[in-house]
Amino acid sequence: MEVVSCSHSCSALHQTPRSARRLPGTGLGLGQARAPRFRRTAILCVGTTSGRDSRKVNATKGFYVSDVDATLQGIPSRKAVEVEKVMIQGLPEGPDSSPISTGFWEWKPKLTVYYERSGTENSKAPAVLFLPGFGVGTFHFEKQLRDLGRDHKVWTMDFLGQGMSLPYEDPAPSGMAGEQSEEAFWGFGQDSQPWAEELVYSVDLWQNQVQRFVEEVICEPVYIVGNSLGGFVALYFAASSPHLVKGVTLLNATPFWGFFPNPATSPRLSKIFPWAGTFPLPSFVRKLTEAVWQKISDPRSIHDILKQVYADHSTNVDKVFSRIVEITQHPAAAASFASIMFAPRGQISFQEAISRCQSQGVPISLMYGREDPWVRPIWGIKVKQQVPEAPYYEISPAGHCPHDEVPEVINYLLRGWLKNLESEGSIDLPFLEEPSYAEHGVSKELEFVREGSRKSVSVRLYGSKISLWSQLSSFLNTRASNSRVVSR
């Protein structure tokens, strides 16, 4: 365990060069050709092996593929018979995995951030920061820290107001004897503590938290990876501090956050709303919070949500479940939830953040679970349209949290993306062995061993030319996938 205070000093952070390789493409026009007629053809596929690092594995499989699938990917029908299965590494176990250390960083008085780190002692290894989604925390990236930490310097942290970054003192105590108990909700007193007078758990606060953490704790520019809410914050941070970011990876990033106007961008409109997530919380909010919190913090509700967002129900989520339940039992959790829900929107939108990253030369990559019931792949495709050079990988079966559901795949793709950027393009991105794939895309089956059993996951790389038919196909396939339970 280590404790870092805000007085921790670092050497000056340098500007990161933007010479990393990008996918070619200048725009995405909608397909103008007439839709092809669907025709299903039975195909028998056989692969071969060529040693430990081979790209193909032995496989014999009969299945059906339609001509339209080949057309959507921009691959001639004669190539539809060539299904490549790539064997990738599983997760390291025991002494082969990288150890994880924990720490607390005191950003401001009474505002302490919990973080975890893992990594090689090689000072030249790139630094990677993972940002979690809403309601979870550092524990959601354990599989990345133990694996990627073997050849990278890897960090993750809990956002203020979530995980283990909840306050250890009541920001607005009641001050009445008998009311402060373990069961009482913090934050509903008459007055806020001096340190919490302007506290509101907003996306602006988290963006600033990430910036200061990189400057004061990591002390060098980072590759930043965010899931769901963490994806929004990652993009916001990259757009605001491009000199601190070497690249951004979005894992089913939420494309919006917050329901109320921001005082900085909409001062008049924001005055209409009497409360914006600050402490103490009003009495009417307490009644609403108690009703909603009782429902969403119930272990049965948490179990149902995890079952909904994980596409493969054979995935072990016991540890994730127990950690979420533990967090909800903290006396500050309910008031923090209310502050988050009523906090204003960020000063810039998701789309504006993308535009800024693109204009400032910040590389972006996209890795989305296709069966996500919340952030459908269409949102990833929209980012791909806005940034055609960004590689977009669609993974199936995988839901809202692909890094935890199929960490082997995410870690494989991340390693390849990082090598491509660090080598300034001399090492190809995953799936781009043939130049035509950059424009038209390609699909592959990634295989790995987990707990003694072989698993297979389909990954599709979208090319720079995404037609209307590609979007329609992704939407229909997602709906079909979400309508059935995947169990492998």
C-alpha positions in Angstrom: 0.0 0.0 0.0 1.3 3.5 -0.8 -0.1 6.9 -0.1 0.6 9.8 -2.4 -0.3 13.4 -1.5 -1.0 16.3 -3.8 2.4 17.7 -3.0 4.0 14.9 -5.0 6.1 16.5 -7.7 7.0 15.3 -11.2 9.3 16.4 -14.0 7.8 18.4 -16.8 5.5 16.4 -19.1 6.5 16.5 -22.7 4.5 16.8 -25.9 3.9 13.5 -27.5 4.7 13.2 -31.2 1.7 12.5 -33.5 3.5 10.5 -36.1 1.7 7.2 -35.3 0.3 5.3 -38.2 -3.4 5.8 -39.0 -5.8 3.8 -41.2 -6.2 5.3 -44.6 -9.4 6.9 -45.6 -10.8 10.4 -45.9 -14.5 9.9 -45.6 -17.4 7.5 -45.4 -19.9 7.8 -48.1 -23.1 5.8 -47.9 -23.2 2.9 -50.2 -24.9 3.7 -53.5 -25.1 0.2 -55.0 -28.3 -1.8 -55.0 -28.7 -4.2 -52.1 -27.5 -7.7 -53.1 -30.0 -10.6 -52.9 -29.5 -12.9 -50.0 -28.2 -16.4 -50.8 -26.9 -18.8 -48.2 -24.2 -21.3 -49.1 -22.9 -24.2 -47.0 -19.1 -24.0 -46.5 -16.6 -26.4 -45.0 -13.5 -24.7 -43.6 -10.2 -26.3 -42.7 -7.2 -24.3 -41.2 -3.6 -25.2 -40.6 -1.0 -24.6 -37.9 2.6 -23.5 -38.2 4.1 -23.5 -34.7 3.6 -21.6 -31.4 3.1 -18.2 -32.9 1.0 -19.4 -35.8 -1.8 -17.3 -37.1 -4.1 -20.2 -37.9 -5.1 -23.3 -35.9 -6.5 -26.6 -37.0 -10.2 -26.3 -37.4 -12.9 -28.0 -39.4 -16.3 -26.5 -39.2 -19.5 -26.5 -41.3 -21.6 -23.3 -41.3 -23.6 -20.9 -43.5 -22.5 -17.6 -44.8 -24.6 -15.3 -47.0 -23.2 -13.4 -50.0 -24.4 -10.2 -48.4 -22.1 -10.7 -45.5 -19.1 -10.8 -47.8 -20.4 -7.8 -49.7 -20.8 -5.8 -46.5 -17.2 -6.5 -45.6 -16.0 -5.5 -49.0 -14.6 -9.0 -49.6 -15.3 -10.9 -52.9 -17.5 -13.9 -52.6 -14.7 -16.3 -53.5 -12.9 -15.1 -50.3 -15.9 -15.9 -48.1 -14.8 -19.5 -47.9 -11.6 -18.5 -46.2 -12.3 -18.3 -42.5 -9.1 -17.6 -40.5 -8.9 -18.7 -36.9 -6.2 -17.0 -34.9 -4.9 -18.6 -31.7 -4.1 -15.9 -29.0 -2.7 -16.2 -25.5 -4.9 -16.8 -22.5 -4.6 -14.9 -19.3 -1.5 -15.5 -17.2 -1.9 -17.4 -14.0 0.0 -17.5 -10.7 3.6 -16.3 -10.8 3.3 -15.6 -14.6 0.9 -12.7 -13.9 2.1 -9.2 -12.9 1.5 -8.3 -9.2 -0.9 -5.5 -8.3 -0.1 -2.8 -5.7 -2.7 -0.4 -4.2 -2.5 3.2 -3.0 -4.4 6.3 -2.0 -3.7 9.7 -3.5 -4.9 12.8 -1.6 -5.9 15.1 -4.3 -7.5 17.8 -2.1 -8.3 17.9 1.6 -10.8 15.1 2.4 -10.8 14.0 -1.3 -8.8 10.9 -1.5 -8.5 8.7 -4.7 -8.0 5.0 -4.5 -5.9 3.5 -7.3 -4.1 0.3 -8.3 -1.0 -0.1 -10.4 1.0 -2.9 -12.0 3.8 -3.0 -14.4 7.3 -3.7 -15.6 10.3 -1.9 -14.2 11.3 -0.9 -17.7 11.2 2.9 -17.6 10.7 3.0 -21.4 7.6 0.9 -21.3 4.4 2.9 -22.2 2.0 3.9 -19.4 -1.6 2.9 -19.8 -4.5 4.2 -17.6 -7.8 2.4 -17.4 -11.0 4.2 -16.4 -14.0 2.2 -15.1 -17.7 2.6 -15.8 -20.4 3.9 -13.5 -21.0 1.7 -10.4 -17.8 -0.3 -10.6 -14.1 0.5 -10.0 -10.5 -0.6 -10.2 -11.5 -4.2 -9.6 -13.1 -4.3 -13.1 -9.6 -4.1 -14.7 -7.8 -6.8 -12.6 -7.4 -9.0 -15.7 -5.7 -6.1 -17.6 -3.4 -5.2 -14.8 -2.2 -8.8 -14.3 -1.7 -9.4 -18.0 -0.7 -6.1 -19.6 1.4 -5.2 -16.6 4.0 -7.8 -17.7 5.2 -5.4 -20.5 3.5 -2.1 -19.7 3.1 0.3 -16.8 -0.6 0.0 -16.0 -2.8 2.1 -13.8 -6.5 2.3 -12.9 -8.4 4.3 -10.3 -11.8 4.9 -8.8 -13.6 8.1 -9.7 -14.5 10.3 -6.7 -17.9 9.3 -5.4 -17.5 5.7 -6.5 -15.7 2.6 -5.5 -13.2 3.1 -2.8 -12.9 6.8 -3.6 -16.1 7.6 -1.5 -15.5 10.1 1.2 -14.5 8.9 4.7 -16.3 11.8 6.3 -19.9 13.0 5.9 -19.8 16.1 3.5 -23.0 17.4 5.1 -23.6 15.9 8.6 -27.0 16.3 10.2 -25.5 17.5 13.5 -28.4 16.0 15.4 -27.8 13.4 18.1 -29.1 10.0 17.2 -29.3 10.5 13.5 -25.7 9.6 12.6 -25.8 5.9 12.5 -24.3 3.3 10.2 -27.7 3.0 8.4 -28.0 6.8 7.9 -27.3 8.3 4.5 -24.6 10.9 4.5 -24.9 14.2 2.8 -28.4 15.2 3.9 -27.7 17.6 6.7 -28.3 21.3 7.0 -24.9 22.6 5.9 -22.0 21.3 4.0 -18.5 20.9 5.4 -16.0 23.6 4.2 -14.2 21.0 2.0 -17.4 20.0 0.3 -19.1 23.4 -0.3 -18.5 23.1 -4.1 -18.4 19.4 -4.4 -20.5 17.7 -7.0 -19.7 14.4 -8.6 -19.8 15.5 -12.2 -18.0 14.6 -15.4 -16.1 17.9 -15.2 -14.8 16.9 -11.7 -13.7 13.4 -13.0 -11.9 14.9 -16.0 -10.0 17.2 -13.7 -9.2 14.3 -11.4 -7.7 12.3 -14.3 -5.6 15.3 -15.4 -4.1 15.9 -12.0 -3.6 12.1 -11.4 -1.6 11.9 -14.6 0.4 15.0 -13.8 1.1 14.2 -10.2 1.2 10.4 -9.9 1.9 8.9 -13.2 4.1 11.8 -14.3 4.2 11.0 -18.0 1.8 11.0 -21.0 -0.4 8.0 -21.1 -2.5 5.8 -23.3 -6.0 6.0 -21.8 -8.6 3.3 -22.0 -12.2 3.8 -20.8 -15.3 1.6 -20.5 -18.8 3.1 -20.6 -18.7 6.3 -18.4 -14.9 5.9 -18.3 -14.8 6.1 -22.1 -16.6 9.4 -21.9 -14.2 10.8 -19.3 -11.2 9.4 -21.3 -12.3 11.2 -24.4 -13.1 14.4 -22.5 -9.6 14.3 -20.8 -7.8 13.7 -24.1 -9.7 16.6 -25.8 -8.8 18.9 -22.9 -5.2 17.8 -22.3 -3.9 16.4 -25.6 -0.3 16.9 -24.4 -0.9 14.3 -21.7 -2.5 11.6 -23.9 -0.7 9.4 -26.4 -3.9 7.7 -27.6 -7.5 6.8 -26.5 -9.3 3.4 -26.6 -13.0 3.4 -26.1 -14.7 0.2 -24.8 -18.4 0.6 -25.3 -18.1 4.3 -24.3 -21.4 6.0 -23.3 -21.9 8.8 -25.9 -23.5 11.2 -23.4 -23.6 11.9 -19.7 -25.7 14.2 -17.5 -29.2 15.5 -17.9 -29.0 19.1 -16.7 -27.4 22.2 -18.3 -23.8 23.2 -17.4 -23.5 26.6 -15.7 -20.4 27.4 -17.7 -22.0 26.9 -21.1 -25.6 27.6 -20.3 -25.7 30.1 -17.4 -29.2 31.3 -17.8 -30.8 27.9 -18.4 -28.9 26.4 -15.5 -30.5 28.9 -13.1 -33.9 27.4 -13.8 -32.9 24.2 -11.9 -32.8 24.8 -8.1 -30.2 22.1 -7.4 -27.2 20.7 -9.3 -25.8 17.9 -7.3 -24.1 19.9 -4.6 -24.1 19.2 -0.8 -26.2 19.2 1.3 -28.8 17.3 -0.7 -32.4 18.8 -0.5 -35.1 17.0 1.4 -37.1 16.2 -1.7 -34.1 14.5 -3.2 -33.7 12.4 0.0 -37.1 10.9 -0.4 -36.5 10.1 -4.1 -33.1 8.8 -3.4 -34.3 6.5 -0.6 -36.9 5.0 -2.9 -34.6 4.5 -5.9 -31.6 3.4 -3.9 -33.5 0.7 -2.1 -34.3 -0.8 -5.4 -31.0 -0.5 -7.3 -28.8 -1.5 -4.4 -30.7 -4.7 -3.7 -28.4 -7.6 -4.5 -31.1 -9.2 -6.7 -31.2 -6.1 -8.8 -27.4 -6.0 -9.1 -27.4 -9.7 -10.2 -30.1 -9.0 -12.8 -28.1 -6.1 -14.2 -24.9 -8.1 -14.5 -26.9 -10.9 -16.2 -28.2 -8.3 -18.7 -24.9 -6.6 -19.6 -22.8 -9.8 -19.9 -23.6 -11.6 -23.1 -21.9 -14.9 -22.1 -23.6 -16.1 -19.0 -20.9 -18.6 -18.3 -18.6 -15.7 -17.4 -17.7 -15.8 -13.6 -18.9 -12.4 -12.2 -18.9 -13.4 -8.5 -16.0 -11.1 -7.6 -17.6 -8.2 -9.5 -20.9 -8.8 -7.9 -19.5 -8.9 -4.4 -17.5 -5.8 -4.8 -20.5 -3.8 -6.2 -22.6 -5.0 -3.2 -19.9 -3.9 -0.8 -19.7 -0.4 -2.4 -23.5 0.1 -2.0 -23.3 -0.6 1.7 -21.1 2.4 2.3 -23.0 5.2 4.1 -21.9 7.8 1.5 -23.0 5.7 -1.5 -26.7 6.8 -1.7 -25.9 10.6 -1.5 -23.1 10.2 -4.0 -25.4 8.4 -6.4 -27.9 11.3 -6.1 -25.2 13.9 -6.7 -24.1 12.0 -9.8 -27.6 11.8 -11.2 -28.3 15.5 -10.7 -24.9 16.8 -11.8 -24.7 19.0 -14.9 -23.5 17.8 -18.2 -19.8 18.3 -19.2 -18.6 21.5 -20.7 -18.1 19.8 -24.0 -20.1 17.0 -25.6 -18.9 13.6 -26.7 -19.0 14.6 -30.4 -17.1 17.8 -29.7 -14.5 15.8 -27.8 -14.0 13.5 -30.8 -13.6 16.5 -33.1 -11.0 18.0 -30.8 -9.0 14.8 -30.5 -9.1 14.4 -34.3 -7.9 18.0 -34.9 -5.2 17.7 -32.3 -3.9 14.4 -33.6 -4.8 12.2 -30.7 -5.2 8.6 -32.0 -8.4 6.8 -31.2 -9.3 3.1 -31.3 -12.7 1.4 -30.7 -13.4 -2.0 -29.3 -17.1 -2.7 -28.8 -19.0 -5.7 -27.5 -21.8 -6.4 -30.1 -24.4 -7.7 -27.7 -24.3 -4.6 -25.5 -28.0 -3.8 -24.6 -27.1 -0.3 -23.5 -24.5 1.2 -25.8 -25.3 -0.5 -29.1 -22.5 -0.9 -31.6 -24.2 1.7 -33.8 -22.6 4.3 -31.4 -19.2 2.9 -32.1 -19.9 3.0 -35.9 -20.9 6.7 -35.5 -17.4 7.4 -34.0 -15.9 5.4 -36.8 -17.7 7.6 -39.3 -16.5 10.8 -37.7 -12.9 9.4 -37.4 -12.5 7.0 -40.4 -8.8 6.3 -39.6 -9.7 4.9 -36.2 -9.7 1.1 -36.0 -13.1 -0.3 -34.9 -13.3 -3.9 -33.7 -16.7 -5.4 -33.0 -16.6 -8.4 -30.7 -19.1 -11.2 -30.3 -20.3 -12.7 -28.0 -19.5 -9.7 -25.7 -21.7 -7.2 -24.0 -21.2 -3.9 -22.2 -18.0 -4.8 -20.5 -15.8 -6.7 -23.1 -12.6 -6.1 -21.1 -14.0 -8.3 -18.3 -16.0 -10.7 -20.4 -13.4 -11.4 -23.0 -10.2 -10.0 -21.6 -8.0 -12.2 -23.7 -9.4 -10.6 -26.8 -9.2 -7.0 -25.5 -5.7 -7.5 -24.2 -4.6 -8.9 -27.6 -6.1 -6.0 -29.5 -4.7 -3.4 -27.1 -1.2 -4.9 -27.3 -1.3 -4.7 -31.0 -2.7 -1.1 -31.1 0.0 0.0 -28.6 2.8 -1.7 -30.6 1.5 0.1 -33.7 1.6 3.5 -32.1 4.9 3.0 -30.3 6.6 1.8 -33.5 5.1 4.8 -35.4 3.4 2.4 -37.8 6.2 0.0 -38.5 4.2 -2.8 -36.8 0.8 -3.4 -38.3 -2.4 -3.1 -36.4 -4.2 -6.4 -35.6 -6.1 -7.8 -38.6 -4.3 -5.5 -41.1 -1.9 -8.0 -42.6 -3.4 -7.2 -46.0 -3.7 -3.6 -47.2 -7.2 -4.1 -48.5 -8.5 -4.8 -45.0 -7.9 -1.2 -44.0 -10.5 0.0 -46.5 -12.9 -2.9 -46.6 -12.5 -4.6 -43.2 -12.2 -8.3 -42.3 -13.7 -10.8 -39.8 -11.7 -13.4 -37.9 -12.3 -16.0 -35.1 -10.0 -15.5 -32.1 -9.4 -18.7 -30.1 -7.9 -19.0 -26.6 -7.8 -21.4 -23.7 -9.6 -20.5 -20.5 -9.6 -22.8 -17.5 -8.6 -25.8 -19.7 -11.3 -25.2 -22.3 -10.9 -23.7 -25.7 -13.2 -20.7 -26.4 -13.8 -18.9 -29.7 -14.8 -15.3 -30.2 -15.7 -13.5 -33.5 -14.1 -10.2 -34.1 -14.8 -7.9 -37.1 -12.6 -5.0 -38.1 -14.5 -2.4 -39.9 -12.7 -0.7 -42.8 -12.7 3.0 -43.6 -15.5 2.4 -46.1 -18.7 1.8 -44.0 -21.8 1.6 -46.1 -25.4 2.0 -45.0 -25.8 -1.7 -45.4 -23.0 -2.3 -42.9 -24.8 -0.2 -40.3 -28.1 -1.9 -40.9 -26.4 -5.4 -40.7 -24.8 -4.5 -37.4 -28.0 -3.2 -36.0 -30.0 -6.3 -37.1 -27.3 -8.7 -35.9 -27.2 -7.0 -32.5 -30.9 -7.3 -32.1 -30.9 -10.9 -33.0 -28.0 -11.6 -30.6 -29.6 -9.8 -27.7 -32.8 -11.8 -28.2 -31.1 -15.1 -27.2 -29.0 -16.2 -24.3 -25.4 -16.9 -25.2 -23.9 -19.7 -23.1 -20.5 -21.2 -24.1 
